Amino acid sequence: MFEIIKELCKVKGISISELERQLGYSQNVLYRLKTQVPGSDKVVDLANFFNVSTDYLLGRTEIKNILTTKDKNDIALLIKQILTMLNKDDNLLYNGKPITEQEKTNMQIALEIVLKIND
């Protein structure tokens, strides 16, 4: 975990010591992560500071960023626009070929499910 934090600090242009100061940690707390497992409170603090997932910090995934509320709202807006197009346009194409009514219905159902999951 220390190496991941070190890299995130490098990208952000701050030192480990500066990160410790900004988070209100005592000196060398983060250096101890070379040999110790941090408490969940520190993992959450660090993830929030760098806007990454806790799984990324723990090395469980390579997906760095988490979706923000704005990202989710933008995605929901796009899905709603697509649903509007599906309801209005009878001549929709996919890969240059017209989609069938069944395919259109399936797309609508799938997109509505995605919207409900993200509510």
Sequence and secondary structure as in RCSB ss.txt:
>XXXX:A:sequence
MFEIIKELCKVKGISISELERQLGYSQNVLYRLKTQVPGSDKVVDLANFFNVSTDYLLGRTEIKNILTTKDKNDI
ALLIKQILTMLNKDDNLLYNGKPITEQEKTNMQIALEIVLKIND
>XXXX:A:secstr
 HHHHHHHHHHHT  HHHHHHHHT  TTTGGGGGTS   HHHHHHHHHHHTB HHHHTTS S  B   HHHHHHH
HHHHHHHHHHHHH S  EETTEE  HHHHHHHHHHHHHHHHHT 
